[in-house]
Amino acid sequence: HLAESGGGSVQAGGSLRLSCATSGYTYTSNCMGWFRQAPGNEREGVAGIESDGIQVYADSVKGRFTISRDHAKNTLHLEMNSLKPEDTSMYYCALKGGGCDSLDTKRFPNWGQGTQVTVSS
């Protein structure tokens, strides 16, 4: 089970912190990722983090977003700074076994329900 929280509305230049609580998974190693989907667009990978902390980011968010995870609390976070109107989307967390070699949505079998982020200009 994956459950996102922390979405909301913010003005451009503002910040938000998303969280994703996980339970019920027993992967020895895994990749947890954040994805987003705006109306009319395909779902795209934003950031991923492996069990050992290795991170990957989409070029569009590098330097603005930071992904992190708390193993003790089984929680994933996404710190989003310098938000832009084009960041407006539904944000989803997802989990798969293995590494974050790819943020291809088709390779992630486990998904949360999403949390909406709206950035106004």
DSSP file (Angstrom, degrees, kcal/mol; ACC not computed):
  #  RESIDUE AA STRUCTURE BP1 BP2  ACC     N-H-->O    O-->H-N    N-H-->O    O-->H-N    TCO  KAPPA ALPHA  PHI   PSI    X-CA   Y-CA   Z-CA
    1    1 A H              0   0    0      0, 0.0    22,-1.8     0, 0.0     2,-0.4   0.000 360.0 360.0 360.0 135.0    0.0    0.0    0.0
    2    2 A L  E     -A   22   0A   0    109,-0.4   111,-0.4    20,-0.2     2,-0.4  -0.992 360.0-176.4-126.4 133.3    1.2    3.5   -0.9
    3    3 A A  E     -A   21   0A   0     18,-2.0    18,-2.5    -2,-0.4     2,-0.2  -0.950   9.0-156.5-137.4 115.3   -0.4    6.7    0.3
    4    4 A E  E     +A   20   0A   0     -2,-0.4     2,-0.3    16,-0.2    16,-0.2  -0.523  17.4 166.1 -87.7 154.9    0.6   10.2   -0.8
    5    5 A S  E     +A   19   0A   0     14,-2.2    14,-2.7    -2,-0.2   110,-0.1  -0.963  41.1  67.0-154.2 166.0    0.1   13.4    1.2
    6    6 A G        +     0   0    0     -2,-0.3    11,-0.4     1,-0.3    14,-0.1   0.388  59.8 136.1 103.5  -3.4    1.2   17.0    1.2
    7    7 A G        +     0   0    0     12,-0.1     2,-0.3     9,-0.1    -1,-0.3  -0.177  20.8 124.2 -69.7 171.3   -0.1   18.3   -2.1
    8    8 A G  E     -d  117   0B   0    108,-0.9   110,-2.7   107,-0.1     2,-0.4  -0.987  56.7 -58.6 167.3-165.9   -1.8   21.7   -2.3
    9    9 A S  E     +d  118   0B   0     -2,-0.3     2,-0.3   108,-0.2   110,-0.2  -0.900  49.6 162.4-111.9 137.9   -1.8   25.1   -4.0
   10   10 A V  E     -d  119   0B   0    108,-2.5   110,-2.3    -2,-0.4     2,-0.2  -0.982  36.2-107.3-149.3 155.1    1.1   27.5   -4.0
   11   11 A Q  E >   -d  120   0B   0     -2,-0.3     3,-2.2   108,-0.2    72,-0.2  -0.492  54.1 -78.8 -81.7 157.4    2.3   30.5   -5.9
   12   12 A A  T 3  S+     0   0    0    108,-2.7    72,-0.2     1,-0.3    -1,-0.1  -0.264 121.0  30.2 -54.6 137.8    5.2   30.3   -8.3
   13   13 A G  T 3  S+     0   0    0     70,-3.1    69,-0.6     1,-0.3    -1,-0.3   0.252  99.0 116.1  92.8 -11.1    8.5   30.3   -6.5
   14   14 A G    <   -     0   0    0     -3,-2.2    69,-2.3    69,-0.2     2,-0.3  -0.085  57.3-122.9 -82.5-175.4    7.0   28.6   -3.4
   15   15 A S        -     0   0    0     66,-0.2     2,-0.3    67,-0.2    66,-0.2  -0.930  20.5-179.4-132.7 152.2    7.7   25.2   -1.9
   16   16 A L  E     - B   0  80A   0     64,-2.1    64,-3.2    -2,-0.3     2,-0.5  -0.981  16.1-146.0-144.4 153.7    5.8   22.1   -1.0
   17   17 A R  E     - B   0  79A   0    -11,-0.4     2,-0.3    -2,-0.3    62,-0.2  -0.975  14.5-161.4-124.9 118.3    6.8   18.8    0.6
   18   18 A L  E     - B   0  78A   0     60,-2.7    60,-2.2    -2,-0.5     2,-0.3  -0.710   5.6-165.2 -95.0 147.8    5.2   15.6   -0.5
   19   19 A S  E     -AB   5  77A   0    -14,-2.7   -14,-2.2    -2,-0.3     2,-0.4  -0.951   8.5-163.8-130.5 153.8    5.2   12.4    1.5
   20   20 A C  E     -AB   4  76A   0     56,-2.4    56,-2.6    -2,-0.3     2,-0.4  -0.941   8.5-155.4-139.7 114.7    4.4    8.8    0.7
   21   21 A A  E     -AB   3  75A   0    -18,-2.5   -18,-2.0    -2,-0.4     2,-0.3  -0.750  15.7-164.4 -89.5 134.7    3.8    6.2    3.4
   22   22 A T  E     +A    2   0A   0     52,-2.5     2,-0.3    -2,-0.4   -20,-0.2  -0.883  14.0 164.9-120.6 151.1    4.4    2.6    2.4
   23   23 A S        +     0   0    0    -22,-1.8     3,-0.1    -2,-0.3    51,-0.0  -0.980  53.2  34.1-157.7 151.0    3.4   -0.7    3.9
   24   24 A G  S    S+     0   0    0     -2,-0.3     2,-0.4     1,-0.3   -22,-0.1   0.561  78.0 121.4  86.8   8.8    3.2   -4.3    3.0
   25   25 A Y        -     0   0    0    -24,-0.1    -1,-0.3     1,-0.1    -3,-0.0  -0.860  34.9-177.4-110.4 143.7    6.3   -4.6    0.7
   26   26 A T        +     0   0    0     -2,-0.4     2,-0.1    -3,-0.1    -1,-0.1  -0.037  23.9 150.0-129.0  32.2    9.2   -6.9    1.2
   27   27 A Y        -     0   0    0      1,-0.2     3,-0.1    71,-0.0    -2,-0.1  -0.450  41.6-145.5 -64.2 136.2   11.6   -6.1   -1.6
   28   28 A T  S    S+     0   0    0      1,-0.3     2,-0.4    -2,-0.1    -1,-0.2   0.935  89.8  10.0 -66.9 -46.5   15.2   -6.7   -0.6
   29   29 A S  S    S+     0   0    0     -3,-0.0    69,-1.9     2,-0.0     2,-0.3  -0.973  84.3 167.1-128.9 148.8   16.3   -3.8   -2.7
   30   30 A N  E     -E   97   0B   0     -2,-0.4    21,-1.2    67,-0.3     2,-0.5  -0.971  32.5-128.4-155.1 167.1   13.9   -1.4   -4.4
   31   31 A C  E     -EF  96  50B   0     65,-2.6    65,-2.1    -2,-0.3     2,-0.4  -0.992  19.6-164.4-120.4 128.2   13.4    1.9   -6.2
   32   32 A M  E     -EF  95  49B   0     17,-2.6    17,-2.6    -2,-0.5     2,-0.3  -0.943  17.5-177.9-111.2 137.4   10.9    4.4   -5.0
   33   33 A G  E     -EF  94  48B   0     61,-2.6    61,-2.2    -2,-0.4     2,-0.4  -0.915  27.4-136.2-136.4 158.8    9.9    7.1   -7.3
   34   34 A W  E     +EF  93  47B   0     13,-3.0    12,-3.1    -2,-0.3    13,-1.5  -0.948  28.0 177.6-110.2 135.4    7.8   10.2   -7.8
   35   35 A F  E     -EF  92  45B   0     57,-3.0    57,-2.8    -2,-0.4     2,-0.3  -0.864   9.8-157.2-129.6 162.7    5.8   10.6  -11.0
   36   36 A R  E     -EF  91  44B   0      8,-2.3     8,-2.8    -2,-0.3     2,-0.4  -0.992   6.3-168.4-144.4 154.2    3.4   13.3  -12.2
   37   37 A Q  E     -E   90   0B   0     53,-2.2    53,-2.1    -2,-0.3     6,-0.2  -0.942   4.7-163.8-146.3 119.7    0.7   13.6  -14.7
   38   38 A A    >   -     0   0    0     -2,-0.4     3,-2.5     4,-0.4    51,-0.1  -0.683  47.2 -77.2 -95.4 155.0   -1.0   16.7  -15.9
   39   39 A P  T 3  S+     0   0    0      0, 0.0    -1,-0.1     0, 0.0     3,-0.1  -0.270 119.9  11.6 -54.4 130.1   -4.4   16.6  -17.8
   40   40 A G  T 3  S+     0   0    0      1,-0.3     2,-0.3    -3,-0.1    -3,-0.0   0.379 111.5 100.6  84.4  -4.6   -3.8   15.5  -21.4
   41   41 A N  S <  S-     0   0    0     -3,-2.5    -1,-0.3     1,-0.0     2,-0.1  -0.745  75.6-107.2-111.6 159.7   -0.3   14.4  -20.7
   42   42 A E        -     0   0    0     -2,-0.3    -4,-0.4    -3,-0.1     2,-0.2  -0.485  45.0 -95.2 -76.9 154.7    1.4   11.1  -20.2
   43   43 A R        -     0   0    0     -6,-0.2     2,-0.3    -2,-0.1    62,-0.2  -0.521  49.7-165.8 -68.9 136.1    2.6   10.2  -16.7
   44   44 A E  E     -F   36   0B   0     -8,-2.8    -8,-2.3    -2,-0.2     2,-0.3  -0.933  22.2-108.5-129.6 150.3    6.3   11.1  -16.4
   45   45 A G  E     +F   35   0B   0     -2,-0.3   -10,-0.3    58,-0.2     3,-0.1  -0.562  30.7 174.5 -75.9 137.8    9.0   10.2  -13.9
   46   46 A V  E     -     0   0B   0    -12,-3.1    12,-2.7     1,-0.4     2,-0.3   0.786  62.3 -19.0-107.1 -50.3   10.2   13.1  -11.7
   47   47 A A  E     -FG  34  57B   0    -13,-1.5   -13,-3.0    10,-0.2    -1,-0.4  -0.988  53.5-163.8-160.0 152.9   12.7   11.5   -9.3
   48   48 A G  E     -FG  33  56B   0      8,-2.4     8,-2.4    -2,-0.3     2,-0.4  -0.980   1.3-164.2-140.9 154.5   13.7    8.1   -7.9
   49   49 A I  E     -FG  32  55B   0    -17,-2.6   -17,-2.6    -2,-0.3     6,-0.2  -0.992  12.9-142.4-142.5 133.1   15.7    6.8   -5.0
   50   50 A E  E >   -F   31   0B   0      4,-2.7     3,-1.9    -2,-0.4   -19,-0.2  -0.334  35.3 -98.2 -87.4 171.7   17.2    3.4   -4.4
   51   51 A S  T 3  S+     0   0    0    -21,-1.2   -20,-0.1     1,-0.3    20,-0.1   0.836 125.2  50.5 -57.6 -34.1   17.5    1.5   -1.2
   52   52 A D  T 3  S-     0   0    0    -22,-0.2    -1,-0.3     2,-0.1   -23,-0.0   0.372 124.7-101.0 -90.6   6.3   21.1    2.6   -0.8
   53   53 A G    <   +     0   0    0     -3,-1.9     2,-0.1     1,-0.3    -2,-0.1   0.368  68.4 149.9  98.0  -5.8   20.2    6.3   -1.4
   54   54 A I        -     0   0    0     -5,-0.1    -4,-2.7     1,-0.0     2,-0.3  -0.437  31.7-155.9 -64.1 132.4   21.3    6.7   -5.0
   55   55 A Q  E     -G   49   0B   0     -6,-0.2     2,-0.3    -2,-0.1    -6,-0.2  -0.830  16.5-170.3-116.2 149.5   19.0    9.4   -6.6
   56   56 A V  E     -G   48   0B   0     -8,-2.4    -8,-2.4    -2,-0.3     2,-0.3  -0.985   9.2-169.2-133.7 147.7   17.9   10.1  -10.1
   57   57 A Y  E     -G   47   0B   0     -2,-0.3   -10,-0.2   -10,-0.2     2,-0.2  -0.973  26.8-113.0-136.4 148.4   16.1   13.2  -11.3
   58   58 A A    >>  -     0   0    0    -12,-2.7     3,-1.8    -2,-0.3     4,-1.0  -0.545  36.2-118.3 -70.0 146.7   14.3   14.4  -14.5
   59   59 A D  T 34 S+     0   0    0      1,-0.3     3,-0.5     2,-0.2    -1,-0.1   0.835 110.9  65.0 -57.1 -32.8   16.2   17.3  -16.1
   60   60 A S  T 34 S+     0   0    0      1,-0.2    -1,-0.3     3,-0.0   -14,-0.1   0.674 112.0  32.4 -67.5 -17.0   13.1   19.5  -15.6
   61   61 A V  T X> S+     0   0    0     -3,-1.8     3,-2.3   -15,-0.2     4,-2.3   0.457  82.2 128.5-119.7  -3.4   13.4   19.3  -11.8
   62   62 A K  T 3< S+     0   0    0     -4,-1.0     4,-0.1    -3,-0.5   -15,-0.0  -0.301  81.3  15.2 -57.8 133.8   17.1   19.0  -11.1
   63   63 A G  T 34 S+     0   0    0      2,-0.4    -1,-0.3     1,-0.1     3,-0.1   0.272 126.0  59.5  86.2 -11.8   18.3   21.6   -8.6
   64   64 A R  T <4 S+     0   0    0     -3,-2.3    17,-2.0     1,-0.2     2,-0.3   0.707  98.3  51.4-115.1 -35.3   14.8   22.3   -7.5
   65   65 A F  E  <  -C   80   0A   0     -4,-2.3    -2,-0.4    15,-0.2     2,-0.4  -0.810  59.6-166.2-108.5 146.5   13.4   19.0   -6.2
   66   66 A T  E     -C   79   0A   0     13,-2.4    13,-3.1    -2,-0.3     2,-0.4  -0.989   6.1-156.5-133.2 125.2   15.0   16.7   -3.7
   67   67 A I  E     +C   78   0A   0     -2,-0.4     2,-0.3    11,-0.2    11,-0.2  -0.785  21.0 163.8 -98.4 143.6   13.9   13.1   -3.1
   68   68 A S  E     -C   77   0A   0      9,-1.8     9,-3.1    -2,-0.4     2,-0.3  -0.967  19.5-151.4-150.9 164.6   14.6   11.3    0.2
   69   69 A R  E     -C   76   0A   0     -2,-0.3     2,-0.6     7,-0.2     7,-0.2  -0.996  10.2-148.1-143.1 148.3   13.4    8.3    2.1
   70   70 A D  E  >> -C   75   0A   0      5,-3.1     5,-1.9    -2,-0.3     4,-0.7  -0.932  11.0-170.6-115.6 104.0   13.2    7.3    5.8
   71   71 A H  T >45S+     0   0    0     -2,-0.6     3,-0.6     1,-0.2    -1,-0.2   0.881  84.6  56.1 -64.4 -38.2   13.7    3.6    6.0
   72   72 A A  T 345S+     0   0    0      1,-0.2    -1,-0.2     2,-0.1    -2,-0.0   0.856 118.3  33.2 -63.6 -34.2   12.7    3.4    9.7
   73   73 A K  T 345S-     0   0    0     -3,-0.3   -51,-0.3     2,-0.1    -1,-0.2   0.384 103.3-127.5-102.7   2.7    9.3    5.0    8.9
   74   74 A N  T <<5 +     0   0    0     -4,-0.7   -52,-2.5    -3,-0.6     2,-0.4   0.925  62.5 141.5  51.3  48.1    8.9    3.5    5.5
   75   75 A T  E   < -BC  21  70A   0     -5,-1.9    -5,-3.1   -54,-0.2     2,-0.4  -0.955  41.8-156.5-128.3 141.2    8.3    6.9    4.1
   76   76 A L  E     -BC  20  69A   0    -56,-2.6   -56,-2.4    -2,-0.4     2,-0.3  -0.897  15.0-167.0-112.4 143.0    9.3    8.6    0.9
   77   77 A H  E     -BC  19  68A   0     -9,-3.1    -9,-1.8    -2,-0.4     2,-0.4  -0.914  15.4-162.6-128.9 156.8    9.5   12.4    0.5
   78   78 A L  E     -BC  18  67A   0    -60,-2.2   -60,-2.7    -2,-0.3     2,-0.6  -0.902   9.5-159.8-138.1 110.4    9.8   15.0   -2.3
   79   79 A E  E     -BC  17  66A   0    -13,-3.1   -13,-2.4    -2,-0.4     2,-0.6  -0.810  12.8-166.4 -89.2 120.8   10.9   18.5   -1.3
   80   80 A M  E     +BC  16  65A   0    -64,-3.2   -64,-2.1    -2,-0.6     2,-0.3  -0.941  11.2 172.5-117.2 116.6    9.9   20.8   -4.1
   81   81 A N        +     0   0    0    -17,-2.0   -66,-0.2    -2,-0.6   -67,-0.2  -0.754  59.0  24.3-117.4 165.0   11.3   24.3   -4.2
   82   82 A S  S    S-     0   0    0    -69,-0.6    -1,-0.2    -2,-0.3   -67,-0.2   0.902  84.6-160.7  48.9  48.1   11.2   27.2   -6.8
   83   83 A L        -     0   0    0    -69,-2.3   -70,-3.1    -3,-0.2   -69,-0.2  -0.270   7.4-158.2 -65.8 145.4    7.9   25.7   -8.1
   84   84 A K    >   -     0   0    0    -72,-0.2     3,-2.3    -3,-0.1     4,-0.3  -0.839  31.4-110.2-119.9 156.6    6.7   26.8  -11.5
   85   85 A P  G >  S+     0   0    0      0, 0.0     3,-1.8     0, 0.0    34,-0.4   0.841 117.5  63.5 -55.1 -32.3    3.2   26.7  -13.0
   86   86 A E  G 3  S+     0   0    0      1,-0.3    -3,-0.0     3,-0.0     0, 0.0   0.579  88.8  69.2 -72.1  -7.0    4.4   23.9  -15.3
   87   87 A D  G <  S+     0   0    0     -3,-2.3    -1,-0.3     2,-0.0     2,-0.3   0.545  70.3 120.7 -81.9  -7.6    4.9   21.7  -12.2
   88   88 A T    <   +     0   0    0     -3,-1.8     2,-0.3    -4,-0.3    30,-0.2  -0.414  41.4 110.8 -60.7 121.0    1.1   21.7  -11.7
   89   89 A S  E    S- H   0 117B   0     28,-1.8    28,-2.8    -2,-0.3     2,-0.5  -0.970  74.7 -82.8-170.9 170.3    0.1   18.0  -11.9
   90   90 A M  E     -EH  37 116B   0    -53,-2.1   -53,-2.2    -2,-0.3     2,-0.4  -0.864  49.4-147.2 -85.6 129.6   -1.2   15.1   -9.9
   91   91 A Y  E     -EH  36 115B   0     24,-3.0    24,-2.3    -2,-0.5     2,-0.4  -0.866  16.4-172.8-107.1 134.0    1.9   13.5   -8.2
   92   92 A Y  E     -E   35   0B   0    -57,-2.8   -57,-3.0    -2,-0.4     2,-0.3  -0.931  15.4-144.8-123.4 144.1    2.1    9.8   -7.6
   93   93 A C  E     -E   34   0B   0     -2,-0.4    19,-2.1   -59,-0.2     2,-0.3  -0.833  24.1-178.9-102.1 152.8    4.6    7.7   -5.6
   94   94 A A  E     -EI  33 111B   0    -61,-2.2   -61,-2.6    -2,-0.3     2,-0.4  -0.961  12.8-153.1-148.7 160.8    5.5    4.3   -6.9
   95   95 A L  E     +EI  32 110B   0     15,-1.8    15,-1.3    -2,-0.3     2,-0.3  -0.997  14.6 166.4-142.6 139.3    7.7    1.3   -6.0
   96   96 A K  E     -E   31   0B   0    -65,-2.1   -65,-2.6    -2,-0.4     2,-0.1  -0.972  37.5-100.9-144.5 162.0    9.4   -1.5   -7.8
   97   97 A G  E    S+E   30   0B   0     -2,-0.3   -67,-0.3   -67,-0.2     2,-0.1  -0.435  84.5  22.4 -76.6 158.4   12.0   -4.1   -7.0
   98   98 A G  S    S-     0   0    0    -69,-1.9   -47,-0.2    -2,-0.1    -2,-0.2  -0.425 101.0 -31.4  85.4-161.6   15.6   -3.5   -8.1
   99   99 A G        -     0   0    0     -2,-0.1     2,-0.4   -49,-0.1     3,-0.4  -0.246  53.7-104.9 -93.2 178.9   17.3   -0.2   -8.9
  100  100 A C        +     0   0    0      1,-0.2     3,-0.1   -70,-0.2   -52,-0.1  -0.295  67.5 133.9 -96.5  47.7   16.3    3.1  -10.4
  101  101 A D  S    S+     0   0    0     -2,-0.4     2,-0.3     1,-0.2    -1,-0.2   0.749  77.0  20.7 -68.2 -20.7   17.8    2.4  -13.7
  102  102 A S        -     0   0    0     -3,-0.4    -1,-0.2     2,-0.1   -46,-0.0  -0.996  53.7-156.7-148.6 140.8   14.7    3.6  -15.3
  103  103 A L        +     0   0    0     -2,-0.3     2,-0.5    -3,-0.1   -58,-0.2  -0.143  47.0 145.5-103.6  35.0   11.7    5.8  -14.4
  104  104 A D    >   -     0   0    0      1,-0.2     3,-2.0   -60,-0.1     4,-0.2  -0.627  49.4-142.0 -70.9 121.5    9.6    4.1  -17.0
  105  105 A T  G >  S+     0   0    0     -2,-0.5     3,-1.6     1,-0.3    -1,-0.2   0.805  96.8  65.6 -57.9 -30.0    6.1    4.0  -15.6
  106  106 A K  G 3  S+     0   0    0      1,-0.3    -1,-0.3     3,-0.0    -2,-0.0   0.692  95.9  57.4 -68.5 -16.3    5.5    0.5  -17.1
  107  107 A R  G <  S+     0   0    0     -3,-2.0    -1,-0.3     1,-0.1    -2,-0.2   0.428  89.8  82.2 -95.0   1.2    8.2   -1.0  -14.9
  108  108 A F    <   +     0   0    0     -3,-1.6   -12,-0.2    -4,-0.2    -1,-0.1  -0.920  50.6 178.5-108.7 113.0    6.6    0.1  -11.6
  109  109 A P        +     0   0    0      0, 0.0     2,-0.5     0, 0.0   -13,-0.1   0.643  63.5  66.9 -86.7 -14.1    3.8   -2.3  -10.5
  110  110 A N  E     +I   95   0B   0    -15,-1.3   -15,-1.8  -109,-0.0     2,-0.3  -0.929  62.1 170.5-118.6 126.5    2.9   -0.5   -7.2
  111  111 A W  E     -I   94   0B   0     -2,-0.5  -109,-0.4   -17,-0.2   -17,-0.2  -0.958  25.3-136.1-136.5 147.9    1.2    2.9   -7.2
  112  112 A G        -     0   0    0    -19,-2.1  -109,-0.2    -2,-0.3     3,-0.1  -0.318  35.9-105.6 -86.9-178.1   -0.4    5.3   -4.8
  113  113 A Q        -     0   0    0   -111,-0.4  -110,-0.1     1,-0.2   -21,-0.1   0.628  61.5-119.4 -87.2 -15.8   -3.6    7.3   -5.5
  114  114 A G        -     0   0    0    -21,-0.1     2,-0.3   -24,-0.1   -22,-0.2   0.014  13.1-123.1  98.7 156.3   -1.9   10.6   -6.1
  115  115 A T  E     - H   0  91B   0    -24,-2.3   -24,-3.0  -110,-0.1     2,-0.3  -0.996  27.5-119.4-139.1 136.2   -1.9   14.1   -4.5
  116  116 A Q  E     - H   0  90B   0     -2,-0.3  -108,-0.9   -26,-0.2     2,-0.5  -0.566  22.5-170.2 -84.0 134.5   -2.6   17.3   -6.5
  117  117 A V  E     -dH   8  89B   0    -28,-2.8   -28,-1.8    -2,-0.3     2,-0.5  -0.992   5.2-175.6-120.7 125.4   -0.1   20.1   -6.8
  118  118 A T  E     -d    9   0B   0   -110,-2.7  -108,-2.5    -2,-0.5     2,-0.5  -0.985   4.5-170.2-125.3 124.5   -1.2   23.4   -8.2
  119  119 A V  E     -d   10   0B   0     -2,-0.5     2,-0.3   -34,-0.4  -108,-0.2  -0.962   9.0-159.0-116.8 121.5    1.2   26.2   -8.8
  120  120 A S  E      d   11   0B   0   -110,-2.3  -108,-2.7    -2,-0.5    -2,-0.0  -0.729 360.0 360.0-101.4 149.5   -0.2   29.6   -9.8
  121  121 A S              0   0    0     -2,-0.3    -1,-0.1  -110,-0.2  -110,-0.1   0.454 360.0 360.0 -88.2 360.0    1.6   32.4  -11.5
